[in-house]
Amino acid sequence: MISLYRWQPGQKHGDWVDLPELPANGAKLPEGEVWWLDVENPSEEEEARVFQRFLPVHPLTLEDITLPRRDPDRAPHLPKVEEFPDYLFVIATPLKPGADVPPTSHVGRLSRMVVQLSAVLTHQVLITHHYLALPTVTEAKQFLCRHCEQAGRGPDYLFHLVLDRIVDEYAPEIDRIVERLDDIEEKVLATASQQLLTELIHLKRRVIALRKTLILMREVLARLTRGEFELVDVREIAYYRNVYDHLVRYTELIEGAREMVSDLMQMHLAATSNKLNGIMKTLAMVSTVILPMSLIASIYGMNFKKNMPELEWDYGYPFALGLMFVVAGIAVWLFYRMKWL
């Protein structure tokens, strides 16, 4: 579906139009007008209308834009920004709608956590392309409806609205991961278990996936804030810098989460090793205590009457039992004296 927001400077406001009639050449719009085309889950014919007739783009750009449709099993294209003679092409990776899964979930692959949003900017046109309904785009549209005069600032400002909401979406996800890691930290030393280790492995995969996309998006925002693109006006760079600052903070948080996951896994392995050592220590002590008792029992169980007068002795049996307990007591006392107990 194609939605069009058309801002006309004479009227000082804009309107959303679904399934609009698009001119053959979007590069020749009336002076001062600003258009935002949101292309959501389009058909091949709609993509051809927008990217081949309305605003023709380079074949490589079109190939990147349509990647999720052509290869749905493949992970979304990583964030990037490319400048062409007549437009600027940006790919961002918002969180996948409905991916608000608990940290215990096995979801860790990048393709299951984020989706691809492609954007094409000119001096008067912003085109956003995505195959799923994105809350970030919906929120930007709602903001534009409340503050329609802001559309006159141009496509670069409108795209900043989308990027700002994409970046802010990551904050709750990172907070959930950090909170879960804090909970695991309290449990890992007290009750180290295979279940906790499995959960840590899944969390590590999610953290690595988020870190990968956040770092690349940070590089994209860094380029947009340096003023190297003519289509990003100087007065809008401050807004992109604000988004960049948020992204840097979230990247640092995810870096801290990655280190925390690694530390917790090492703590879990250390706790497991200590627990295993305690079990082996207990078994070794039990074996050491029982070994002399077994030796005494085996000697008295040979039933050789000659040269073994205790066999004919009335108190031989209690004497053998007493001797076993005495040896066991001596062994336990030695363990205690050597601080093994």
C-alpha positions in Angstrom: 0.0 0.0 0.0 1.2 3.5 -0.8 0.4 6.5 1.4 1.2 10.0 0.4 1.6 13.0 2.7 1.7 16.2 0.6 2.7 19.5 2.2 1.8 22.6 0.2 3.5 25.8 1.3 0.5 28.0 0.3 -1.9 26.1 2.6 0.6 25.6 5.4 -0.6 22.1 6.0 -0.6 18.6 4.5 -3.0 15.7 4.0 -2.5 11.9 3.9 -3.8 10.2 0.7 -4.0 6.4 0.3 -3.3 4.9 -3.1 -2.4 8.3 -4.7 -1.9 9.1 -8.4 1.8 9.6 -8.8 3.3 11.7 -11.6 5.7 10.1 -14.0 8.6 12.2 -12.7 8.8 12.9 -9.0 11.9 15.1 -9.5 9.7 17.9 -11.0 7.3 18.7 -8.1 5.8 22.1 -7.6 8.3 24.5 -6.0 8.2 24.4 -2.2 6.1 21.2 -1.9 7.3 18.3 0.3 6.1 14.8 -0.3 6.4 11.8 2.0 5.5 8.4 0.4 5.2 5.6 2.8 5.3 2.3 0.9 4.1 -0.5 3.2 4.0 -4.2 2.1 3.9 -3.2 -1.6 3.3 -5.4 -4.5 5.9 -5.6 -7.3 3.7 -3.3 -9.4 3.6 -0.7 -6.7 7.3 -0.9 -6.2 7.7 -0.4 -10.0 5.4 2.7 -9.8 7.4 4.3 -7.1 11.0 3.3 -7.8 11.0 3.0 -11.6 8.4 5.6 -12.8 7.9 8.2 -10.0 11.5 8.3 -8.8 13.8 6.0 -10.7 16.6 4.6 -8.6 19.8 2.7 -9.4 19.3 -1.0 -10.0 21.6 -1.8 -7.0 19.4 0.4 -4.8 16.3 -1.4 -5.9 17.9 -4.7 -5.3 18.7 -3.7 -1.7 15.2 -2.4 -1.2 13.5 -5.5 -2.4 15.8 -8.0 -0.6 13.3 -9.0 2.1 10.7 -9.9 -0.6 13.1 -11.7 -2.9 14.8 -13.7 -0.1 12.5 -13.8 2.9 14.6 -16.4 4.8 17.7 -14.1 4.6 18.5 -11.6 7.4 17.7 -8.0 6.6 20.3 -5.8 4.9 22.6 -4.3 7.4 22.3 -0.5 8.1 24.1 1.7 5.5 23.9 5.1 3.8 24.8 5.7 0.2 24.8 9.0 -1.8 23.8 9.1 -5.5 23.7 12.1 -7.8 20.0 12.8 -7.3 19.1 11.0 -4.1 20.3 9.7 -0.7 19.7 6.0 0.1 19.5 4.9 3.7 18.8 1.5 5.3 17.8 1.2 9.0 16.8 -1.8 11.1 13.9 -1.1 13.5 12.9 -3.9 15.9 10.5 -6.4 14.5 6.9 -5.7 15.5 5.8 -8.4 18.0 9.4 -9.2 18.9 8.7 -8.1 22.5 9.7 -11.6 23.6 10.8 -12.5 27.1 14.6 -12.7 27.6 14.2 -16.5 28.2 13.1 -16.9 24.6 15.3 -18.7 22.2 15.0 -15.8 19.8 18.5 -14.6 19.1 19.0 -14.5 15.4 19.2 -11.0 13.8 16.6 -11.9 11.2 14.1 -12.7 14.0 14.7 -9.5 15.9 14.8 -6.7 13.4 13.3 -5.8 10.0 14.5 -3.6 7.2 13.4 -0.1 6.5 14.7 1.6 3.3 14.5 5.3 2.7 15.2 7.4 -0.3 15.6 11.2 0.1 15.6 14.0 -2.4 15.2 17.8 -1.9 11.4 17.5 -1.9 10.6 13.8 -1.5 11.0 11.2 1.3 10.2 7.6 0.4 10.1 5.0 3.2 9.7 1.3 2.2 9.0 -1.6 4.6 7.1 -4.9 4.3 5.7 -4.9 7.8 3.6 -2.3 9.6 6.0 -0.4 11.8 5.0 1.4 15.0 7.9 3.8 14.4 6.5 5.0 11.1 3.0 5.2 12.6 4.2 7.4 15.4 6.0 9.7 13.0 2.8 10.0 11.0 0.8 10.9 14.1 3.4 13.5 15.0 3.1 15.0 11.6 -0.7 15.2 11.9 -0.4 17.1 15.1 2.4 19.4 13.9 1.7 19.7 10.2 3.8 22.8 9.9 7.0 20.8 10.6 6.7 19.1 7.2 7.8 22.3 5.5 11.3 21.8 6.9 11.9 19.1 4.3 12.4 15.4 3.8 15.5 15.3 5.9 13.6 16.5 9.0 10.8 14.0 8.3 13.3 11.2 8.1 14.9 12.3 11.4 11.5 11.7 13.0 11.5 8.1 11.8 15.1 7.5 12.8 14.5 9.0 16.3 11.7 6.6 17.0 13.6 3.6 15.6 16.5 4.3 17.9 14.3 4.9 21.0 12.6 1.5 20.4 15.8 -0.2 21.4 15.9 1.3 24.9 13.1 -1.0 26.4 14.7 -4.1 24.8 18.1 -3.3 26.3 16.5 -2.5 29.7 14.8 -5.9 29.7 18.0 -7.7 28.9 20.0 -5.8 31.6 17.3 -6.5 34.3 17.2 -10.2 33.4 21.0 -10.3 33.7 20.8 -8.7 37.2 18.3 -11.4 38.2 20.5 -14.2 36.9 23.5 -12.7 38.7 21.7 -13.2 42.0 20.9 -16.8 41.2 24.1 -18.0 39.4 26.2 -18.4 42.6 23.4 -19.8 44.7 21.8 -22.2 42.3 24.0 -22.7 39.3 22.1 -25.0 36.9 22.0 -26.1 33.3 18.8 -24.0 32.8 20.6 -20.8 33.8 23.5 -21.6 31.5 21.1 -22.2 28.6 19.4 -18.9 29.2 22.7 -17.1 29.3 23.7 -18.6 25.9 20.4 -17.4 24.4 20.9 -13.9 26.0 24.4 -13.8 24.6 23.1 -14.4 21.1 20.5 -11.6 21.4 23.0 -9.2 22.8 25.5 -9.9 20.0 22.7 -9.5 17.4 21.6 -6.1 18.9 25.2 -4.9 19.2 25.9 -5.7 15.6 22.9 -3.6 14.2 23.4 -0.8 16.8 27.1 -0.3 15.9 26.3 -0.2 12.1 23.4 2.3 12.7 25.7 4.4 14.8 28.1 4.6 11.8 25.2 5.7 9.6 24.1 8.4 12.1 27.7 9.5 12.4 27.9 10.1 8.7 24.6 11.9 8.6 25.8 14.3 11.4 29.1 15.2 9.8 27.5 17.2 7.1 29.0 15.2 4.2 25.6 14.9 2.4 24.1 17.8 0.6 20.5 16.5 1.1 20.8 16.8 4.9 20.5 20.5 5.7 22.9 22.1 8.1 20.0 23.2 10.4 18.8 19.6 10.7 22.2 18.2 11.7 21.6 19.1 15.3 18.5 16.8 15.3 20.4 14.0 13.8 23.2 14.6 16.3 20.6 14.2 19.1 19.6 10.8 17.7 23.2 9.9 17.4 23.8 10.7 21.1 20.9 8.4 22.1 22.4 5.6 19.9 25.8 6.0 21.4 24.3 5.6 24.9 22.4 2.5 23.9 25.5 1.0 22.2 27.5 1.5 25.4 24.7 -0.2 27.4 24.6 -3.2 25.0 28.5 -3.4 25.3 28.1 -3.5 29.0 25.4 -6.2 28.7 27.8 -8.2 26.5 30.6 -8.1 29.0 28.1 -8.9 31.8 26.9 -12.0 29.9 30.5 -13.2 29.5 31.3 -12.6 33.1 28.1 -14.4 34.3 29.0 -17.4 32.1 32.4 -17.6 33.7 30.9 -17.2 37.1 28.4 -20.0 36.3 31.2 -22.3 35.2 33.3 -21.4 38.3 30.3 -22.1 40.5 29.6 -25.4 38.8 33.3 -26.4 39.1 33.2 -25.5 42.9 30.1 -27.5 43.3 31.6 -30.5 41.5 34.8 -30.2 43.6 32.7 -30.2 46.8 30.9 -33.4 45.6 34.2 -35.1 44.7 35.7 -34.0 48.0 32.8 -35.6 49.9 33.0 -38.8 47.9 36.7 -39.0 48.4 36.3 -38.6 52.2 33.6 -41.2 52.3 35.8 -43.6 50.4 38.8 -42.9 52.6 36.8 -43.6 55.7 35.3 -46.8 54.4 38.5 -48.2 52.9 40.3 -49.2 56.2 37.0 -50.5 57.5 36.8 -52.7 54.4 40.4 -53.8 54.9 39.7 -54.9 58.5 36.5 -56.7 57.4 38.3 -58.5 54.6 41.1 -59.6 56.9 38.7 -61.0 59.5 36.6 -62.6 56.8 39.4 -64.9 55.6 38.4 -67.5 58.2 42.0 -68.8 58.8 41.9 -70.1 62.4 45.6 -70.8 62.6 47.7 -67.8 63.9 44.5 -65.7 64.1 43.4 -66.2 67.8 40.7 -63.6 67.6 38.5 -65.9 65.6 38.2 -68.2 68.7 37.8 -65.2 71.0 34.4 -64.5 72.4 34.9 -60.7 71.9 36.4 -60.9 68.5 33.3 -59.6 66.6 32.7 -56.5 68.8 36.5 -55.9 68.8 36.5 -55.9 65.0 33.6 -53.5 64.8 35.1 -51.2 67.4 38.4 -51.2 65.6 36.6 -50.1 62.4 34.9 -47.2 64.2 38.2 -46.1 65.8 39.9 -46.0 62.4 37.0 -44.1 60.9 37.1 -41.6 63.7 40.8 -41.1 63.4 40.3 -40.5 59.6 37.6 -37.9 60.2 39.7 -36.2 62.9 42.6 -36.0 60.5 40.4 -34.4 57.9 39.2 -31.8 60.4 42.7 -31.1 61.6 43.9 -30.5 58.0 40.8 -28.3 57.5 39.4 -30.4 54.8 36.1 -30.4 56.5 
